[in-house]
Amino acid sequence: MKYQINPKYNCDESLAVEIEWLFENSSIVLQDARNKIKQVSYNDADYVVKSFKRPTILRAIFYTLFRRSKAQRSYDYSLKIANFVPRALGFVEFYQHKLLTKSYFISELFAYDFTVREALIDLTFANREKVFRSFAKFSFELHQQGILHKDFSPGNILIKRQGTEFEFKVIDINRMSFGVLSTPQRMKNFSMLWASDADLDRIVTEYALLANLDLAMCLAMANRYNQRNKRFKNFKKRLKGRPVTD
C-alpha cells in the first residue's frame, strides 16, 4: 500500500488506511462507469472518492515502473491548479506482487448546484446567459494560467451558486497539459462541450472580449472544431450502432 495525504489540511491519515473499506461500504454512488465515484463519510466529514478501474497487466507494469498512476496524477494536478478544483485530500494505491492493482483519489466534497451540461441542454435554465458569460470568464482564467483540461466536457464542470454569482470547479483532471496556450488550443478546448452553434457563439464571444482576440476568427475556429468533434463522435456512435446527436 502507498498513500499520500495533503499536509495542508487537518485530515486523519487513517482515512487512507481505511479507504478501501469505506469505499466499498458507501451507498452514495455519484458515478458508476469505467471508474466509480462515491461520497464517503469519515470522522464527521464528507469526501468524494474516485476508484480507478483495475489496470491490465501491461498497464499495471507501465504505471508501476514508468508513469504515475491516474490517482496520483489527479492528486498532483489538483495541487498544481488548486484554485480551479475541489480541494485534494490525497491518493491511495494498492499493489500485489509489486504491481499496481487499485488506486483511489480523495477530494473534498464540493456541494455544487449544477453542471454546465444542464445550462446547455435546458433552454429555459435560470440565468442561462449569465452562466455562459461566467463560464467564459472561468475558461479564460484557466487558459491564462496555462492549463489545458483535456476532458473539458460539460459533466466535468461543476457550478455552485454564490448569491447572484457562480463558482466553478473542474474535475476528472488526470489528463492535463500545461504551457502557454495558442488561440487554436483555446478554441478547440470548447469543442468538448457539445454545445449548439448559438450557445457556443455566446461563450466564445464573451471569451474573445476578455482575451482581446479577433471575434470573427475565434467564432469561425471554435465552430469548425465543434463540428469536427461532433462528426467524429457521431461516426464512432454509428459504428457501434448507437443513435447520433446534433
GROMACS elastic network, one bead per residue, 0.5 to 0.9 nm:
[ bonds ]
;  ai    aj funct       b0    kb
    1    17     6  0.86272   500
    1    92     6  0.73214   500
    1    93     6  0.56997   500
    1    95     6  0.60660   500
    2    91     6  0.83962   500
    2    92     6  0.58175   500
    2    93     6  0.50727   500
    2    94     6  0.64549   500
    2    95     6  0.81619   500
    3    16     6  0.66783   500
    3    17     6  0.83318   500
    3    90     6  0.72810   500
    3    91     6  0.55948   500
    3    93     6  0.60955   500
    3    94     6  0.87131   500
    4     7     6  0.87383   500
    4    13     6  0.84183   500
    4    16     6  0.79166   500
    4    72     6  0.87846   500
    4    89     6  0.84509   500
    4    90     6  0.53400   500
    4    91     6  0.56436   500
    4    92     6  0.66980   500
    5     8     6  0.88231   500
    5     9     6  0.85245   500
    5    11     6  0.74330   500
    5    12     6  0.84013   500
    5    13     6  0.65181   500
    5    15     6  0.89259   500
    5    16     6  0.75417   500
    5    88     6  0.86980   500
    5    89     6  0.57692   500
    5    91     6  0.68315   500
    5    92     6  0.86741   500
    5   106     6  0.89614   500
    6     9     6  0.61396   500
    6    10     6  0.84865   500
    6    11     6  0.77530   500
    6    75     6  0.89517   500
    6    79     6  0.88669   500
    6    88     6  0.70193   500
    6    89     6  0.51727   500
    6    90     6  0.55374   500
    6    91     6  0.89353   500
    7    10     6  0.72409   500
    7    11     6  0.79117   500
    7    89     6  0.85141   500
    8    11     6  0.86789   500
    8    89     6  0.88435   500
    9    89     6  0.74488   500
   11    14     6  0.85862   500
   11    15     6  0.76905   500
   11    89     6  0.74590   500
   12    15     6  0.58478   500
   12    16     6  0.81469   500
   12    43     6  0.85587   500
   13    16     6  0.55719   500
   13    17     6  0.69205   500
   13    18     6  0.89836   500
   14    18     6  0.60297   500
   14    19     6  0.82370   500
   15    18     6  0.52467   500
   15    19     6  0.57475   500
   15    22     6  0.84691   500
   15    42     6  0.71147   500
   15    43     6  0.87551   500
   16    19     6  0.50376   500
   16    20     6  0.81845   500
   16    90     6  0.78122   500
   16    91     6  0.75321   500
   16    92     6  0.62653   500
   16   106     6  0.86882   500
   17    20     6  0.77057   500
   17    21     6  0.88672   500
   17    92     6  0.83247   500
   18    21     6  0.56058   500
   18    22     6  0.60666   500
   18    23     6  0.85809   500
   19    23     6  0.58890   500
   19    24     6  0.84853   500
   19    40     6  0.88221   500
   19    49     6  0.85199   500
   19    92     6  0.78643   500
   19   104     6  0.79993   500
   19   106     6  0.89724   500
   20    23     6  0.52400   500
   20    24     6  0.62138   500
   20    25     6  0.86280   500
   20   104     6  0.83898   500
   21    24     6  0.52718   500
   21    25     6  0.61325   500
   21    26     6  0.85979   500
   22    25     6  0.53035   500
   22    26     6  0.61091   500
   22    40     6  0.65589   500
   22    41     6  0.78906   500
   22    42     6  0.80685   500
   23    26     6  0.53505   500
   23    27     6  0.86173   500
   23    37     6  0.88555   500
   23    38     6  0.68582   500
   23    39     6  0.80546   500
   23    40     6  0.65306   500
   23    49     6  0.72711   500
   23    50     6  0.89067   500
   23    51     6  0.82568   500
   24    27     6  0.81935   500
   25    40     6  0.87477   500
   26    29     6  0.75790   500
   26    38     6  0.68690   500
   26    39     6  0.69430   500
   26    40     6  0.60048   500
   26    41     6  0.81176   500
   27    38     6  0.76429   500
   27    39     6  0.80452   500
   27    40     6  0.86096   500
   28    37     6  0.87684   500
   28    38     6  0.55768   500
   28    39     6  0.54201   500
   28    40     6  0.74736   500
   29    32     6  0.68594   500
   29    36     6  0.76973   500
   29    37     6  0.61277   500
   29    39     6  0.65434   500
   30    36     6  0.77356   500
   30    37     6  0.53157   500
   30    38     6  0.51888   500
   30    39     6  0.68619   500
   30    48     6  0.86226   500
   31    35     6  0.76788   500
   31    36     6  0.54637   500
   31    38     6  0.69389   500
   31    50     6  0.88985   500
   32    35     6  0.65882   500
   32    37     6  0.65780   500
   32    38     6  0.86031   500
   33    36     6  0.58184   500
   33    37     6  0.85684   500
   34    52     6  0.76775   500
   34    53     6  0.61944   500
   35    50     6  0.70320   500
   35    51     6  0.58504   500
   35    53     6  0.52314   500
   35    54     6  0.89735   500
   36    49     6  0.84008   500
   36    50     6  0.58746   500
   36    51     6  0.52567   500
   36    52     6  0.66878   500
   36    53     6  0.77281   500
   37    48     6  0.69820   500
   37    49     6  0.56519   500
   37    51     6  0.61460   500
   37    52     6  0.86448   500
   38    47     6  0.84151   500
   38    48     6  0.58801   500
   38    49     6  0.54614   500
   38    50     6  0.66006   500
   38    51     6  0.82575   500
   39    46     6  0.68192   500
   39    47     6  0.56945   500
   39    49     6  0.62336   500
   39    50     6  0.88890   500
   39   109     6  0.76900   500
   40    45     6  0.83543   500
   40    46     6  0.57088   500
   40    47     6  0.51583   500
   40    48     6  0.60940   500
   40    49     6  0.67767   500
   41    44     6  0.65026   500
   41    45     6  0.55534   500
   41    47     6  0.61928   500
   41    48     6  0.87807   500
   42    45     6  0.53905   500
   42    46     6  0.64770   500
   42    47     6  0.78303   500
   43    46     6  0.84532   500
   45   108     6  0.88723   500
   45   109     6  0.88841   500
   46   108     6  0.70257   500
   46   109     6  0.59835   500
   47    89     6  0.85669   500
   47   106     6  0.66968   500
   47   107     6  0.58114   500
   47   110     6  0.86467   500
   48   105     6  0.82106   500
   48   106     6  0.58397   500
   48   107     6  0.52970   500
   48   108     6  0.60321   500
   48   109     6  0.54004   500
   48   110     6  0.83631   500
   49   104     6  0.64776   500
   49   105     6  0.56340   500
   49   107     6  0.65011   500
   49   108     6  0.87805   500
   50    71     6  0.80583   500
   50   103     6  0.83442   500
   50   104     6  0.54596   500
   50   105     6  0.51653   500
   50   106     6  0.66027   500
   50   107     6  0.85502   500
   51    54     6  0.87839   500
   51    71     6  0.81783   500
   51   102     6  0.74843   500
   51   103     6  0.60507   500
   51   105     6  0.67892   500
   52    55     6  0.83511   500
   52    70     6  0.73916   500
   52    71     6  0.72475   500
   52   102     6  0.68001   500
   52   103     6  0.57753   500
   52   104     6  0.63303   500
   52   105     6  0.82377   500
   53   101     6  0.88095   500
   53   102     6  0.72879   500
   53   103     6  0.81079   500
   54    60     6  0.83633   500
   54   100     6  0.82780   500
   54   101     6  0.56077   500
   54   102     6  0.55850   500
   54   103     6  0.79347   500
   55    58     6  0.78054   500
   55    59     6  0.55029   500
   55    60     6  0.54231   500
   55    63     6  0.87319   500
   55   100     6  0.75958   500
   55   101     6  0.65159   500
   55   102     6  0.78171   500
   56    59     6  0.51545   500
   56    60     6  0.58917   500
   56    61     6  0.85618   500
   56   101     6  0.86655   500
   57    61     6  0.62274   500
   57    62     6  0.85878   500
   57    99     6  0.81935   500
   57   100     6  0.88659   500
   57   101     6  0.89445   500
   58    61     6  0.52147   500
   58    62     6  0.62362   500
   58    63     6  0.87199   500
   59    63     6  0.60030   500
   59    64     6  0.83060   500
   59   100     6  0.87496   500
   60    63     6  0.51813   500
   60    64     6  0.59068   500
   60    65     6  0.84476   500
   60    69     6  0.88946   500
   60    99     6  0.57671   500
   60   100     6  0.52126   500
   60   101     6  0.69017   500
   61    64     6  0.50781   500
   61    65     6  0.59489   500
   61    66     6  0.78774   500
   61    99     6  0.62070   500
   61   100     6  0.74609   500
   62    65     6  0.54399   500
   62    66     6  0.53022   500
   62    67     6  0.63010   500
   62    68     6  0.88689   500
   63    66     6  0.56990   500
   63    68     6  0.57188   500
   63    69     6  0.54612   500
   63    70     6  0.85350   500
   63    99     6  0.82704   500
   63   100     6  0.70091   500
   64    67     6  0.67178   500
   64    68     6  0.74221   500
   64    69     6  0.76599   500
   64    95     6  0.89802   500
   64    98     6  0.78018   500
   64    99     6  0.58826   500
   64   100     6  0.59491   500
   65    68     6  0.85352   500
   65    99     6  0.87359   500
   68    71     6  0.79975   500
   68    72     6  0.59727   500
   68    73     6  0.61452   500
   69    72     6  0.52312   500
   69    73     6  0.61897   500
   69    74     6  0.85711   500
   69    93     6  0.82425   500
   69   100     6  0.82783   500
   69   103     6  0.74959   500
   69   174     6  0.89932   500
   70    73     6  0.50413   500
   70    74     6  0.60504   500
   70    75     6  0.85826   500
   70   103     6  0.77222   500
   70   104     6  0.86568   500
   70   105     6  0.83977   500
   70   174     6  0.57208   500
   70   175     6  0.84878   500
   71    74     6  0.51225   500
   71    75     6  0.62998   500
   71    76     6  0.86982   500
   71    90     6  0.87441   500
   71    91     6  0.58760   500
   71    92     6  0.73642   500
   71    93     6  0.77959   500
   71   103     6  0.58359   500
   71   104     6  0.56076   500
   71   106     6  0.85827   500
   71   174     6  0.74005   500
   72    76     6  0.60359   500
   72    77     6  0.84136   500
   72    90     6  0.82121   500
   72    91     6  0.59562   500
   72    92     6  0.79429   500
   72    93     6  0.84388   500
   72   103     6  0.83419   500
   72   104     6  0.84524   500
   72   105     6  0.72658   500
   72   174     6  0.83114   500
   73    76     6  0.50447   500
   73    77     6  0.58564   500
   73    78     6  0.82545   500
   73   173     6  0.80080   500
   73   174     6  0.53373   500
   73   175     6  0.80750   500
   74    77     6  0.52834   500
   74    78     6  0.59910   500
   74    79     6  0.87206   500
   74    88     6  0.85226   500
   74    91     6  0.83207   500
   74   105     6  0.68747   500
   74   171     6  0.89638   500
   74   172     6  0.74535   500
   74   173     6  0.56336   500
   74   175     6  0.81429   500
   75    78     6  0.50986   500
   75    79     6  0.64332   500
   75    80     6  0.87528   500
   75    88     6  0.61118   500
   75    89     6  0.78272   500
   75    90     6  0.61694   500
   75    91     6  0.63733   500
   75   105     6  0.66859   500
   75   106     6  0.79997   500
   75   107     6  0.84831   500
   75   173     6  0.88332   500
   75   174     6  0.82484   500
   76    79     6  0.52802   500
   76    80     6  0.63418   500
   76    81     6  0.88895   500
   76    88     6  0.86913   500
   76   174     6  0.88461   500
   77    81     6  0.61868   500
   77    82     6  0.80941   500
   77   173     6  0.69601   500
   77   174     6  0.71191   500
   77   175     6  0.89242   500
   77   176     6  0.77020   500
   78    81     6  0.52841   500
   78    82     6  0.53548   500
   78    83     6  0.86728   500
   78    84     6  0.81673   500
   78    85     6  0.63493   500
   78    86     6  0.78847   500
   78    87     6  0.72263   500
   78    88     6  0.59526   500
   78   171     6  0.89795   500
   78   173     6  0.75665   500
   78   174     6  0.89523   500
   79    82     6  0.50112   500
   79    83     6  0.87988   500
   79    85     6  0.88383   500
   79    87     6  0.80437   500
   79    88     6  0.68310   500
   80    83     6  0.87340   500
   81    84     6  0.57482   500
   81    85     6  0.68440   500
   81   142     6  0.88109   500
   81   145     6  0.87148   500
   81   147     6  0.79770   500
   82    85     6  0.56381   500
   82    86     6  0.74769   500
   82    87     6  0.66519   500
   82    88     6  0.79392   500
   83    86     6  0.81103   500
   83    87     6  0.84457   500
   83   169     6  0.82150   500
   84   138     6  0.87616   500
   84   142     6  0.74947   500
   84   168     6  0.71675   500
   84   169     6  0.51305   500
   84   170     6  0.62258   500
   84   171     6  0.88791   500
   85    88     6  0.79926   500
   85   110     6  0.89351   500
   85   168     6  0.81494   500
   85   170     6  0.52370   500
   85   171     6  0.63863   500
   85   173     6  0.88511   500
   86   107     6  0.63973   500
   86   108     6  0.58551   500
   86   109     6  0.70808   500
   86   110     6  0.59007   500
   86   169     6  0.64623   500
   86   170     6  0.76810   500
   86   171     6  0.76334   500
   87   106     6  0.89839   500
   87   107     6  0.56323   500
   87   108     6  0.52406   500
   87   109     6  0.82049   500
   87   110     6  0.83643   500
   88    91     6  0.86027   500
   88   105     6  0.81376   500
   88   106     6  0.63373   500
   88   108     6  0.62927   500
   89   105     6  0.80268   500
   89   106     6  0.53536   500
   89   108     6  0.65870   500
   90   104     6  0.84998   500
   90   105     6  0.61771   500
   90   106     6  0.52175   500
   90   107     6  0.69292   500
   91   103     6  0.72980   500
   91   104     6  0.55182   500
   91   106     6  0.58116   500
   91   107     6  0.88075   500
   92   102     6  0.82683   500
   92   103     6  0.55460   500
   92   104     6  0.51066   500
   92   105     6  0.65974   500
   92   106     6  0.81871   500
   93   100     6  0.69706   500
   93   101     6  0.76282   500
   93   102     6  0.57859   500
   93   104     6  0.64711   500
   93   105     6  0.89608   500
   94    99     6  0.83171   500
   94   100     6  0.59619   500
   94   101     6  0.57157   500
   94   102     6  0.51167   500
   94   103     6  0.62222   500
   94   104     6  0.89254   500
   95    98     6  0.55152   500
   95    99     6  0.50862   500
   95   101     6  0.52948   500
   95   102     6  0.70999   500
   96    99     6  0.53378   500
   96   100     6  0.65958   500
   96   101     6  0.64816   500
   97   100     6  0.85125   500
  100   103     6  0.77442   500
  107   110     6  0.85874   500
  109   112     6  0.88598   500
  110   158     6  0.84959   500
  110   160     6  0.84525   500
  110   169     6  0.84472   500
  111   159     6  0.88651   500
  111   160     6  0.71058   500
  112   115     6  0.77709   500
  112   158     6  0.59981   500
  112   159     6  0.53581   500
  112   161     6  0.76763   500
  112   167     6  0.86254   500
  112   168     6  0.86306   500
  112   169     6  0.87920   500
  113   158     6  0.76811   500
  113   159     6  0.59563   500
  113   161     6  0.66017   500
  114   117     6  0.79819   500
  114   118     6  0.66669   500
  114   119     6  0.82812   500
  114   157     6  0.87777   500
  114   158     6  0.62267   500
  114   159     6  0.54357   500
  114   160     6  0.68092   500
  114   161     6  0.87172   500
  115   118     6  0.58647   500
  115   119     6  0.73393   500
  115   154     6  0.65155   500
  115   155     6  0.58743   500
  115   156     6  0.74113   500
  115   157     6  0.55673   500
  115   159     6  0.54658   500
  115   160     6  0.85439   500
  115   168     6  0.89245   500
  116   119     6  0.53342   500
  116   120     6  0.62738   500
  116   121     6  0.87523   500
  116   131     6  0.81512   500
  116   132     6  0.84270   500
  116   135     6  0.81808   500
  116   153     6  0.86221   500
  116   154     6  0.50505   500
  116   155     6  0.67459   500
  116   156     6  0.82260   500
  116   157     6  0.59167   500
  116   158     6  0.68260   500
  116   159     6  0.71893   500
  116   193     6  0.84401   500
  117   120     6  0.51182   500
  117   121     6  0.61256   500
  117   122     6  0.85024   500
  117   153     6  0.83294   500
  117   155     6  0.59057   500
  117   156     6  0.88830   500
  117   157     6  0.81531   500
  117   193     6  0.79261   500
  117   195     6  0.89257   500
  118   121     6  0.52590   500
  118   122     6  0.58597   500
  118   125     6  0.75065   500
  118   154     6  0.83479   500
  118   155     6  0.88323   500
  119   122     6  0.55190   500
  119   123     6  0.72046   500
  119   124     6  0.83701   500
  119   125     6  0.57164   500
  119   126     6  0.81947   500
  119   127     6  0.88466   500
  119   128     6  0.60391   500
  119   131     6  0.74681   500
  119   132     6  0.81401   500
  120   123     6  0.71519   500
  120   125     6  0.84433   500
  120   128     6  0.82802   500
  120   132     6  0.88205   500
  120   154     6  0.82999   500
  120   193     6  0.85294   500
  120   194     6  0.86121   500
  120   195     6  0.64368   500
  120   196     6  0.78931   500
  120   199     6  0.72541   500
  121   124     6  0.89734   500
  121   125     6  0.84218   500
  121   195     6  0.84243   500
  122   125     6  0.52823   500
  122   128     6  0.87340   500
  123   126     6  0.88928   500
  123   128     6  0.77447   500
  124   127     6  0.87095   500
  124   128     6  0.75290   500
  125   128     6  0.54178   500
  126   129     6  0.85412   500
  126   130     6  0.89516   500
  126   131     6  0.87109   500
  127   130     6  0.53276   500
  127   131     6  0.61921   500
  127   132     6  0.88292   500
  128   131     6  0.50909   500
  128   132     6  0.64194   500
  128   133     6  0.88075   500
  129   132     6  0.52228   500
  129   133     6  0.63276   500
  129   134     6  0.86463   500
  129   199     6  0.89833   500
  129   202     6  0.79520   500
  129   203     6  0.89617   500
  130   133     6  0.50267   500
  130   134     6  0.60044   500
  130   135     6  0.83516   500
  130   165     6  0.86504   500
  130   166     6  0.89885   500
  131   134     6  0.51268   500
  131   135     6  0.59635   500
  131   136     6  0.85609   500
  131   159     6  0.89964   500
  131   165     6  0.86805   500
  131   166     6  0.73809   500
  132   136     6  0.61000   500
  132   137     6  0.86398   500
  132   199     6  0.79796   500
  132   200     6  0.89874   500
  132   202     6  0.69967   500
  132   203     6  0.55888   500
  132   206     6  0.83697   500
  133   136     6  0.51086   500
  133   137     6  0.63931   500
  133   138     6  0.87422   500
  133   202     6  0.76102   500
  133   203     6  0.62198   500
  133   205     6  0.89166   500
  133   206     6  0.60142   500
  133   207     6  0.79616   500
  134   137     6  0.50929   500
  134   138     6  0.62204   500
  134   139     6  0.86328   500
  134   165     6  0.81382   500
  134   166     6  0.69974   500
  134   167     6  0.86685   500
  134   168     6  0.86870   500
  134   203     6  0.88699   500
  134   206     6  0.88576   500
  135   139     6  0.60752   500
  135   140     6  0.84765   500
  135   166     6  0.86288   500
  135   168     6  0.75848   500
  135   203     6  0.74124   500
  135   207     6  0.89181   500
  136   139     6  0.51019   500
  136   140     6  0.61002   500
  136   141     6  0.86630   500
  136   202     6  0.88108   500
  136   203     6  0.54299   500
  136   204     6  0.70017   500
  136   205     6  0.85914   500
  136   206     6  0.60796   500
  136   207     6  0.51120   500
  136   208     6  0.89107   500
  136   210     6  0.84822   500
  137   140     6  0.50452   500
  137   141     6  0.62381   500
  137   142     6  0.86156   500
  137   203     6  0.89779   500
  137   206     6  0.75560   500
  137   207     6  0.64576   500
  137   210     6  0.72261   500
  138   141     6  0.51668   500
  138   142     6  0.61935   500
  138   143     6  0.86779   500
  138   167     6  0.87519   500
  138   168     6  0.69877   500
  138   169     6  0.89470   500
  139   142     6  0.50001   500
  139   143     6  0.61340   500
  139   144     6  0.84622   500
  139   186     6  0.88133   500
  139   207     6  0.78370   500
  140   143     6  0.51356   500
  140   144     6  0.59564   500
  140   145     6  0.86138   500
  140   186     6  0.85445   500
  140   207     6  0.63735   500
  140   208     6  0.89370   500
  140   210     6  0.73689   500
  140   211     6  0.71263   500
  141   144     6  0.50349   500
  141   145     6  0.63551   500
  141   146     6  0.89237   500
  141   147     6  0.89514   500
  142   145     6  0.53857   500
  142   146     6  0.68781   500
  142   147     6  0.55956   500
  142   148     6  0.76107   500
  142   149     6  0.87806   500
  143   146     6  0.50561   500
  143   147     6  0.51629   500
  143   148     6  0.64653   500
  143   149     6  0.89996   500
  143   180     6  0.81372   500
  143   181     6  0.66915   500
  143   186     6  0.70034   500
  144   147     6  0.73104   500
  144   180     6  0.77284   500
  144   181     6  0.77185   500
  144   211     6  0.89225   500
  145   178     6  0.83934   500
  145   179     6  0.80794   500
  145   180     6  0.79927   500
  146   177     6  0.81594   500
  146   178     6  0.52228   500
  146   180     6  0.50769   500
  146   181     6  0.60479   500
  147   176     6  0.72391   500
  147   177     6  0.63342   500
  147   178     6  0.50225   500
  147   179     6  0.68227   500
  147   180     6  0.82575   500
  147   181     6  0.79280   500
  148   151     6  0.88925   500
  148   152     6  0.84674   500
  148   175     6  0.88685   500
  148   176     6  0.57488   500
  148   177     6  0.52604   500
  148   178     6  0.61068   500
  148   179     6  0.81179   500
  148   181     6  0.77176   500
  148   185     6  0.81707   500
  148   186     6  0.80535   500
  148   189     6  0.76104   500
  149   152     6  0.54931   500
  149   170     6  0.85196   500
  149   172     6  0.88957   500
  149   173     6  0.67140   500
  149   174     6  0.88643   500
  149   175     6  0.67401   500
  149   177     6  0.69032   500
  149   178     6  0.88994   500
  149   189     6  0.76641   500
  150   153     6  0.86906   500
  150   173     6  0.78627   500
  150   174     6  0.87871   500
  150   175     6  0.56257   500
  150   176     6  0.55335   500
  150   177     6  0.74891   500
  150   189     6  0.74357   500
  150   192     6  0.87919   500
  151   156     6  0.75508   500
  151   172     6  0.73584   500
  151   173     6  0.74588   500
  151   175     6  0.70572   500
  151   176     6  0.81936   500
  151   189     6  0.84354   500
  151   192     6  0.71239   500
  152   155     6  0.84147   500
  152   156     6  0.64494   500
  152   157     6  0.73397   500
  152   170     6  0.80774   500
  152   171     6  0.89476   500
  152   172     6  0.88641   500
  152   189     6  0.66072   500
  152   190     6  0.72998   500
  152   191     6  0.85415   500
  152   192     6  0.58001   500
  152   193     6  0.68898   500
  153   156     6  0.55004   500
  153   157     6  0.70321   500
  153   190     6  0.83495   500
  153   191     6  0.85581   500
  153   192     6  0.50435   500
  153   193     6  0.50035   500
  153   194     6  0.78370   500
  154   157     6  0.55653   500
  154   158     6  0.83448   500
  154   192     6  0.76176   500
  154   193     6  0.53516   500
  154   194     6  0.79357   500
  155   158     6  0.72315   500
  155   171     6  0.86731   500
  155   193     6  0.88852   500
  156   169     6  0.82801   500
  156   170     6  0.56063   500
  156   171     6  0.51567   500
  156   172     6  0.63531   500
  156   173     6  0.87722   500
  157   168     6  0.68275   500
  157   169     6  0.59274   500
  157   171     6  0.66628   500
  158   167     6  0.81681   500
  158   168     6  0.56270   500
  158   169     6  0.51643   500
  158   170     6  0.60979   500
  158   171     6  0.76676   500
  159   166     6  0.63567   500
  159   167     6  0.55347   500
  159   169     6  0.65765   500
  159   170     6  0.89450   500
  160   165     6  0.86192   500
  160   166     6  0.56568   500
  160   167     6  0.50872   500
  160   168     6  0.65795   500
  160   169     6  0.85716   500
  161   164     6  0.70382   500
  161   165     6  0.60988   500
  161   167     6  0.63881   500
  162   165     6  0.50694   500
  162   166     6  0.53889   500
  162   167     6  0.65723   500
  163   166     6  0.77324   500
  170   173     6  0.74170   500
  171   174     6  0.88128   500
  172   175     6  0.77543   500
  173   176     6  0.62317   500
  178   181     6  0.81417   500
  181   184     6  0.81780   500
  181   185     6  0.60284   500
  181   186     6  0.65438   500
  182   185     6  0.52294   500
  182   186     6  0.63593   500
  182   187     6  0.88074   500
  183   186     6  0.50553   500
  183   187     6  0.61856   500
  183   188     6  0.84838   500
  183   213     6  0.84103   500
  183   218     6  0.77666   500
  183   221     6  0.88869   500
  184   187     6  0.51692   500
  184   188     6  0.58980   500
  184   189     6  0.84758   500
  184   218     6  0.83154   500
  184   221     6  0.70435   500
  184   222     6  0.80681   500
  184   225     6  0.89957   500
  185   188     6  0.51610   500
  185   189     6  0.61891   500
  186   189     6  0.53095   500
  186   190     6  0.72056   500
  186   222     6  0.86004   500
  187   190     6  0.55855   500
  187   191     6  0.72917   500
  187   204     6  0.79206   500
  187   218     6  0.67868   500
  187   219     6  0.84149   500
  187   221     6  0.64491   500
  187   223     6  0.85152   500
  187   225     6  0.74733   500
  187   226     6  0.88962   500
  188   191     6  0.53308   500
  188   192     6  0.78349   500
  188   221     6  0.77349   500
  188   222     6  0.60940   500
  188   223     6  0.88886   500
  188   224     6  0.86663   500
  188   225     6  0.55446   500
  188   226     6  0.73741   500
  189   192     6  0.62518   500
  189   193     6  0.82612   500
  189   222     6  0.85369   500
  189   225     6  0.86655   500
  190   193     6  0.56797   500
  190   194     6  0.81402   500
  190   195     6  0.83603   500
  190   200     6  0.78143   500
  190   203     6  0.89014   500
  190   204     6  0.84501   500
  190   222     6  0.69114   500
  190   225     6  0.81903   500
  190   226     6  0.72979   500
  191   194     6  0.61797   500
  191   195     6  0.75910   500
  191   200     6  0.86726   500
  191   222     6  0.68779   500
  191   223     6  0.78011   500
  191   224     6  0.87234   500
  191   225     6  0.57141   500
  191   227     6  0.78097   500
  191   228     6  0.83238   500
  191   229     6  0.63370   500
  191   230     6  0.81977   500
  192   195     6  0.81354   500
  192   226     6  0.74140   500
  192   229     6  0.73671   500
  192   230     6  0.88091   500
  193   196     6  0.89822   500
  193   200     6  0.85209   500
  193   226     6  0.82925   500
  194   200     6  0.87367   500
  194   226     6  0.70177   500
  194   227     6  0.88773   500
  194   229     6  0.81817   500
  194   230     6  0.70790   500
  194   246     6  0.82440   500
  195   198     6  0.79851   500
  195   199     6  0.59956   500
  195   200     6  0.56342   500
  195   226     6  0.78057   500
  195   246     6  0.89672   500
  196   199     6  0.52786   500
  196   200     6  0.60297   500
  196   201     6  0.84671   500
  196   226     6  0.88550   500
  196   246     6  0.78391   500
  197   200     6  0.51784   500
  197   201     6  0.60839   500
  197   202     6  0.87367   500
  197   223     6  0.68479   500
  197   226     6  0.83119   500
  197   227     6  0.89043   500
  198   201     6  0.51310   500
  198   202     6  0.64192   500
  198   203     6  0.89165   500
  199   202     6  0.50809   500
  199   203     6  0.63950   500
  199   204     6  0.86397   500
  200   203     6  0.51772   500
  200   204     6  0.60141   500
  200   205     6  0.83502   500
  200   219     6  0.82954   500
  200   222     6  0.77292   500
  200   223     6  0.75020   500
  200   226     6  0.85618   500
  201   204     6  0.51564   500
  201   205     6  0.58017   500
  201   206     6  0.85714   500
  201   219     6  0.63133   500
  201   222     6  0.82836   500
  201   223     6  0.79972   500
  202   205     6  0.52812   500
  202   206     6  0.64994   500
  202   207     6  0.86956   500
  203   206     6  0.54691   500
  203   207     6  0.62116   500
  203   208     6  0.87104   500
  204   208     6  0.59137   500
  204   209     6  0.84496   500
  204   215     6  0.79654   500
  204   218     6  0.68926   500
  204   219     6  0.64300   500
  204   222     6  0.74941   500
  205   208     6  0.52638   500
  205   209     6  0.63242   500
  205   210     6  0.88104   500
  205   215     6  0.63889   500
  205   216     6  0.89245   500
  205   218     6  0.79674   500
  205   219     6  0.72865   500
  206   209     6  0.51762   500
  206   210     6  0.63535   500
  206   211     6  0.86767   500
  207   210     6  0.51576   500
  207   211     6  0.60675   500
  207   212     6  0.83511   500
  207   213     6  0.83308   500
  207   215     6  0.89357   500
  207   218     6  0.89975   500
  208   211     6  0.50209   500
  208   212     6  0.56640   500
  208   214     6  0.66778   500
  208   215     6  0.56793   500
  208   218     6  0.68481   500
  208   219     6  0.87262   500
  209   212     6  0.51229   500
  209   213     6  0.65896   500
  209   214     6  0.83614   500
  209   215     6  0.74814   500
  210   213     6  0.79256   500
  212   215     6  0.84717   500
  213   216     6  0.89433   500
  213   217     6  0.80832   500
  213   218     6  0.72605   500
  214   217     6  0.54795   500
  214   218     6  0.62759   500
  214   219     6  0.87767   500
  215   218     6  0.51278   500
  215   219     6  0.60943   500
  215   220     6  0.85507   500
  216   219     6  0.52417   500
  216   220     6  0.61502   500
  216   221     6  0.84991   500
  217   220     6  0.52874   500
  217   221     6  0.60482   500
  217   222     6  0.85127   500
  218   221     6  0.51059   500
  218   222     6  0.58977   500
  218   223     6  0.84015   500
  219   222     6  0.52517   500
  219   223     6  0.60462   500
  219   224     6  0.84314   500
  220   223     6  0.53827   500
  220   224     6  0.61096   500
  220   225     6  0.87517   500
  221   224     6  0.51541   500
  221   225     6  0.63295   500
  221   226     6  0.85538   500
  222   225     6  0.52792   500
  222   226     6  0.60238   500
  222   227     6  0.86848   500
  223   227     6  0.60841   500
  223   228     6  0.83980   500
  224   227     6  0.54043   500
  224   228     6  0.61414   500
  224   229     6  0.86403   500
  225   228     6  0.50332   500
  225   229     6  0.60790   500
  225   230     6  0.86059   500
  226   229     6  0.52654   500
  226   230     6  0.62894   500
  226   231     6  0.87305   500
  227   230     6  0.50698   500
  227   231     6  0.61228   500
  227   232     6  0.85827   500
  228   231     6  0.52156   500
  228   232     6  0.62405   500
  228   233     6  0.86819   500
  229   232     6  0.51649   500
  229   233     6  0.61228   500
  229   234     6  0.84839   500
  230   233     6  0.51811   500
  230   234     6  0.59387   500
  230   235     6  0.83667   500
  230   245     6  0.81836   500
  230   246     6  0.73360   500
  231   234     6  0.52065   500
  231   235     6  0.60066   500
  231   236     6  0.86958   500
  232   235     6  0.50908   500
  232   236     6  0.64209   500
  232   237     6  0.87692   500
  233   236     6  0.51679   500
  233   237     6  0.63077   500
  233   238     6  0.87898   500
  233   244     6  0.83665   500
  234   238     6  0.61761   500
  234   239     6  0.86421   500
  234   242     6  0.86490   500
  234   243     6  0.81084   500
  234   244     6  0.52571   500
  234   245     6  0.69987   500
  234   246     6  0.86160   500
  235   238     6  0.51553   500
  235   239     6  0.63979   500
  235   240     6  0.88455   500
  235   244     6  0.81715   500
  236   239     6  0.51360   500
  236   240     6  0.64865   500
  236   241     6  0.87532   500
  236   242     6  0.86070   500
  237   240     6  0.51043   500
  237   241     6  0.61165   500
  237   243     6  0.66009   500
  237   244     6  0.62663   500
  238   242     6  0.56757   500
  238   243     6  0.69546   500
  238   244     6  0.69933   500
  239   242     6  0.76504   500
